[in-house]
Structure formats: C-alpha cells, structure tokens
Amino acid sequence: MSRSLIVLPDDSSKPLIDAINGAKSSLRIKMFVFSDPSLLEAVIAARKRGVDVRVMLNPERRDGEKENAEARERLKAAAVTVKDSNPCFDVTHEKSMVVDGKTAYIQSLNWEARNLTETRDYAVVTSHAHEVGEVTAGFDADWNRTDFVALEGSNVIWCTGNGRQKICEFIDKTKHSLWLQNERYQDPVVIECLVRAHTRGVKIRVMARPPHKLKKEKLVEGVSGLRVLQDLGVPVHKLKHIKLHGKVMLADDERAIVGSINIAPGSFDSRRELAIEVDDEHIVHRIRRTLEHDWDNSKLLDLSAEGLLKELKDVDPEVAQDLGISRHDK
C-alpha cells in the first residue's frame, strides 16, 4: 500500500523504530520534542552503520522554555548532524521523518515516551513520490533557511502557508458527518466554517482537551470556541480513558486530515506545521473505528458557567472576568 496509518498508543513505537532500523542511505527528522530513549538509540545506530542522518529540533517554546537539550547533546556526541529548526517560525511544531527519500512519516506525535504510550496520536506513512518529495523539499528548505512554497493541488498541508485554507475547504466540502479530535479550537475562521457546516445539516462530533488543560493566556479564545459550538448543539466531549494529543478530522467517512496542526491562529500564522489529507479506504476505516471507540469512552464537557467556574478556579482566579461570566450566569 502506498499509504498506511499508525495509531498511538495502540501500535507502539515499533513501526517508527523498524523504519529507522531499515534506513539504508538517509534519514531526515524534524521534531518538536525528541526525548524517547528507544528512538534516540535507533537514530544513533543508523548513523553508526553509515546512514546520512540529519535531525532538526525545535530549540524552545514560545514562552522561552528550552527544548531538546539532552537529545541534541546525545545525537551530536554520536556524530549525528543536528540543527535548530528554522528561526523564521516562532515554533517548529512539525513532526516528520523521511526515510531514504522514499517514505515520509507525517505525524501528530512528538518522539517522547508519553506520546508513544499515554496519548491518542496518529501518523500517516506515505510512499507516494510527489508527497515524499514535497516533505523532503520542506525539510531541505528549513535546513538551508530558504523559502518554501507549498505545491498547488497537493494533499500535503503546510503552516505557515496553505493550512487554514486547506482545512476550511475540507470542512466546506463536508456533506453529512464530521469528526474532529484536536487539543484546541481557537481559530475564529475555522470555527466559522464549523458553524456553517452545522447550519447546513452536517452532524459534527468534537473531541477536545478540557479547558483546565489550556494555558491561562489561551483560555478566553479556547473556551469561547468550544462554547460557540456547544451552544449550537454540537456535542463537545473529553476523553476519559486516554489523553488527547492527536489532530485528526474525518469527513463523510471518506476523507481525513492527519498532522500536527492545532486549530489555533498561532498554528496557522506563525508556526511550522505539517499535515496531509488522505482518502485511502483502509486508513479512513481505521480512523473511524478509533474515533468511535474514543467517543464511546468520552463524556460531554461541562461548559456551563457553573461548570467552568468550578473547573478553572485554580487555573485562573479571574475566570469570571476573563470569560465574561455574569452574576446572572452563576
């Protein structure tokens, strides 16, 4: 098959480790967080057997918190060529790998232990030459600090670039049903597309992280986006059995988007992100089964004024002011 799907934690790190162990000539790895020991060992072993390994790591988060220092030192000590990600982006949130210039891995997961064992995450593996070539070109452009423009008509989705447009087109084409799993629902343009989809009769099911998992400075837009959807009658659930980190959309049981893109302005406008749209029947079928399982193991988020005050009182003492909750609402 030209494309396949990895679902975490169900599939474990084995498909990724097997791919690294099978590399013969080159590895291009771009990662937001890289700390998992087994993946580090596999990458170092590839370098030792003569594979040309290049690793691009995000140096710090937007709040200035340093990232990936230990992995960087371990890789450099093993003669792996390591660079910081392209500084023209606030953050490089992309998680990708290209093996031997023939296979690309487009992922929602970081290479850290919890994303391999504790969180719902996804990766699409493609051997379509034009898709692999585009991911490779994006890596090389960021490595060399040169401009990169997304290809017209491609299934590959980039931020900055065509991300918001592609996701809005995906939603606008939806006729019957739309499933979403994402940590955050903050982008007003995408929220508007979801409102339009609901208005024309699309059955939408949303899975999100609970508001207390949002950073304080993101509470207003994050909670507002979810409340808009819930006020329309769109069910908004949180998972009970597993942490949600993946970013996936499934439309009409026919098309899916998988990748690193949060539904947030920063992801679209200032971060390096990568996703892909696919319509392979076996991938769509497995995503649907996973989403149904997760929905059955979820519960409705309480986004009422009372519920938000109770959940967020320890996160944001000014929650009533910040979210515009009046005495009447309480």
C-alpha positions in Angstrom: 0.0 0.0 0.0 1.2 3.5 -0.9 -0.1 4.9 2.4 -0.7 3.5 5.9 -1.7 4.7 9.3 -0.1 4.4 12.7 -2.3 4.9 15.7 -0.8 5.5 19.1 -0.6 4.1 21.7 -2.1 1.0 20.1 0.7 0.4 17.6 3.6 1.4 20.0 6.9 2.8 18.7 7.7 -0.3 16.8 6.7 0.9 13.3 8.9 4.0 13.7 11.8 2.0 15.1 11.5 -0.5 12.3 11.6 2.3 9.8 14.7 3.8 11.3 16.4 0.4 11.6 15.6 -0.3 7.9 17.1 3.0 6.6 19.8 2.4 4.1 21.0 5.8 2.9 19.4 8.8 4.7 17.1 10.0 7.4 15.6 13.5 7.6 13.9 14.1 11.0 12.1 17.3 12.1 10.7 17.2 15.6 9.1 19.5 18.2 10.1 17.3 21.2 12.6 14.4 20.9 13.4 12.5 24.1 12.4 8.9 23.8 15.4 6.7 24.6 14.5 3.9 22.2 14.1 6.3 19.2 17.3 8.1 20.1 19.1 4.8 20.2 17.7 3.7 16.8 18.7 7.0 15.2 22.2 6.8 16.7 22.6 3.2 15.5 21.6 4.3 12.0 24.3 6.9 12.0 26.9 4.3 13.2 26.1 2.0 10.3 26.7 4.8 7.8 23.2 6.3 7.2 23.3 10.1 6.5 21.2 11.3 9.4 20.0 14.9 9.7 17.9 16.0 12.7 16.2 19.4 13.1 15.0 20.1 16.6 12.8 23.0 17.9 15.1 24.9 20.4 12.5 26.4 22.6 8.8 27.0 23.2 7.2 30.4 22.7 7.4 31.1 26.4 11.2 30.7 26.2 11.3 27.2 27.8 14.3 25.4 26.3 13.7 22.2 24.5 15.6 19.1 23.4 18.9 19.9 25.0 19.6 16.4 26.2 18.7 14.8 22.8 20.8 17.4 21.0 23.9 16.5 23.1 23.4 12.8 22.7 23.0 13.0 19.0 25.9 15.3 18.5 28.1 13.0 20.6 27.3 10.2 18.2 28.2 12.4 15.1 24.6 12.9 14.1 24.2 16.2 12.3 21.8 18.4 14.3 20.4 21.8 13.7 17.9 24.1 15.4 14.7 24.5 13.4 14.2 27.4 11.1 14.2 30.7 13.1 11.8 32.4 10.7 9.0 30.5 12.6 8.0 31.2 16.2 8.0 27.4 16.8 8.5 24.4 14.6 5.7 22.1 15.7 6.0 19.8 12.7 6.8 16.1 13.5 8.1 14.4 10.4 10.6 11.8 9.1 11.7 10.9 5.6 13.5 7.6 5.1 15.9 7.1 2.2 14.0 9.8 0.2 11.3 7.2 -0.4 8.9 7.2 2.6 7.5 10.1 4.6 6.0 10.0 8.1 3.6 12.8 8.8 2.8 12.8 12.5 0.8 14.4 15.3 3.1 12.8 17.9 6.3 14.0 19.5 9.1 11.5 19.9 8.7 11.3 23.7 7.7 8.4 25.9 4.2 9.8 26.8 3.2 10.3 23.1 4.1 6.7 22.5 2.4 5.2 25.5 -0.2 7.5 27.0 -1.8 9.8 24.3 -4.0 9.3 21.4 -1.9 10.2 18.4 -1.6 9.4 14.7 0.9 9.2 11.8 0.3 8.8 8.1 3.0 7.0 6.2 3.2 7.7 2.5 5.4 6.4 -0.3 3.7 8.5 -3.0 6.7 10.0 -4.7 5.2 13.5 -5.1 4.2 13.6 -1.4 7.6 12.3 -0.2 9.3 14.8 -2.5 7.3 17.7 -1.0 8.1 16.7 2.6 11.7 16.3 1.6 11.8 19.7 -0.1 10.2 21.3 3.0 12.8 19.8 5.2 15.7 20.9 3.0 14.3 24.4 2.7 14.1 24.7 6.5 17.5 23.1 6.9 19.1 25.6 4.5 17.0 28.6 5.7 15.5 29.1 2.2 12.0 29.9 1.1 9.5 27.1 0.6 6.1 27.3 -1.2 3.5 24.5 -0.9 2.7 22.8 -4.2 -0.6 23.6 -5.8 -3.1 20.7 -5.8 -1.1 18.6 -3.3 -2.5 16.6 -0.4 0.3 17.9 1.8 -0.7 20.8 4.1 1.7 23.4 5.4 1.8 26.1 8.0 2.7 28.7 7.5 1.2 28.5 4.1 -2.0 26.9 2.9 -3.0 25.3 6.3 -6.1 27.4 7.1 -7.3 27.5 3.5 -7.0 23.7 3.2 -8.7 22.9 6.4 -11.6 25.4 5.7 -12.0 23.8 2.2 -12.1 20.4 3.8 -14.9 21.5 6.2 -16.8 23.4 3.5 -16.9 20.3 1.2 -18.4 18.1 4.0 -21.9 17.0 3.3 -23.1 14.6 6.1 -20.7 14.0 9.0 -17.6 15.5 10.5 -15.5 14.1 13.4 -12.8 16.2 15.0 -10.1 15.4 17.5 -7.9 18.3 18.5 -6.4 19.9 21.6 -7.6 23.4 20.8 -10.5 25.1 19.0 -9.3 28.7 18.9 -9.2 29.9 15.3 -12.3 32.1 14.5 -12.1 31.4 10.8 -12.2 27.6 11.3 -14.9 28.0 14.0 -17.0 29.9 11.4 -16.6 27.1 8.9 -17.8 24.6 11.5 -20.8 26.8 12.3 -21.7 26.9 8.6 -21.3 23.1 8.3 -23.7 22.7 11.3 -26.2 25.1 9.8 -26.3 23.1 6.5 -27.0 19.9 8.4 -23.6 18.3 8.9 -23.5 16.1 12.0 -20.4 17.3 13.9 -18.8 15.5 16.8 -15.9 17.3 18.6 -13.4 15.8 21.0 -11.2 18.3 22.8 -9.0 18.6 25.8 -10.8 20.1 28.9 -10.4 23.8 29.5 -8.1 23.4 32.5 -5.5 21.9 30.3 -5.3 25.2 28.3 -2.7 27.8 29.2 -4.2 30.7 31.0 -3.5 33.1 28.2 -5.4 30.8 25.8 -8.4 30.3 28.0 -10.6 33.0 26.5 -10.3 32.0 22.9 -10.2 28.3 23.6 -13.3 28.2 25.8 -15.1 30.6 23.6 -14.6 28.4 20.5 -15.9 25.4 22.3 -18.9 27.2 23.8 -19.9 28.6 20.4 -20.0 25.0 19.1 -21.8 23.6 22.1 -24.4 26.5 22.0 -25.3 25.4 18.5 -25.9 21.9 19.7 -22.6 20.4 18.6 -21.6 17.8 21.3 -18.1 18.5 22.7 -16.6 15.6 24.6 -13.4 14.9 26.5 -11.8 11.5 26.6 -11.9 9.5 29.8 -9.6 6.6 29.0 -6.6 8.3 27.4 -5.0 11.8 26.9 -5.9 13.6 23.6 -2.9 14.9 21.7 -3.7 13.9 18.1 -5.1 16.2 15.4 -7.4 14.4 13.1 -10.5 15.3 11.1 -12.8 12.8 9.3 -15.4 13.9 6.8 -18.3 11.9 5.4 -16.4 8.6 6.2 -14.4 9.4 3.0 -11.7 11.9 3.7 -9.3 12.6 6.6 -6.7 15.1 7.6 -3.9 14.0 10.0 -0.9 16.0 11.2 0.4 18.4 13.7 -1.9 21.4 13.2 -3.9 22.7 16.2 -7.0 24.7 15.3 -5.4 27.9 16.6 -4.2 31.2 15.0 -0.6 30.6 16.0 -0.5 27.2 14.3 -1.7 28.8 11.0 0.1 32.1 11.1 3.5 31.7 12.8 4.4 28.1 13.3 5.8 25.4 11.0 3.2 22.7 10.9 2.6 19.7 8.6 -0.4 17.6 7.8 -1.8 15.5 5.0 -5.3 14.8 3.5 -6.0 11.2 2.6 -8.9 9.2 1.2 -7.5 5.7 1.4 -10.3 3.3 2.4 -8.3 1.3 4.9 -7.0 4.5 6.6 -10.4 6.1 6.7 -11.9 2.9 8.1 -9.3 2.6 10.9 -9.6 6.3 11.8 -13.4 5.9 12.0 -13.1 2.8 14.3 -10.7 4.7 16.5 -12.9 7.7 16.7 -16.0 5.6 17.6 -14.0 3.8 20.3 -12.8 7.1 21.7 -16.3 8.7 21.6 -17.7 5.7 23.5 -15.0 6.3 26.1 -15.7 10.0 26.5 -18.1 12.3 28.2 -19.7 15.7 27.5 -17.7 18.7 28.6 -19.5 20.9 31.1 -19.1 24.3 29.5 -21.8 25.9 31.6 -20.9 29.0 33.6 -21.1 26.9 36.8 -19.0 24.1 35.3 -16.3 26.5 34.1 -16.1 28.3 37.4 -15.7 25.1 39.2 -13.1 23.6 36.8 -11.0 26.8 36.3 -11.0 28.4 39.7 -7.5 27.1 40.5 -6.1 27.8 37.0 -7.5 31.3 36.7 -8.7 33.2 39.8 -10.2 35.8 37.5 -12.1 33.3 35.4 -15.4 35.0 35.7 -14.0 38.3 34.4 -11.9 36.7 31.7 -14.8 34.6 30.3 -17.4 37.3 30.8 -19.5 35.2 33.3 -22.1 37.4 34.9 -23.8 37.1 38.3 -26.9 36.0 36.3 -25.0 33.2 34.7 -23.8 31.9 38.1 
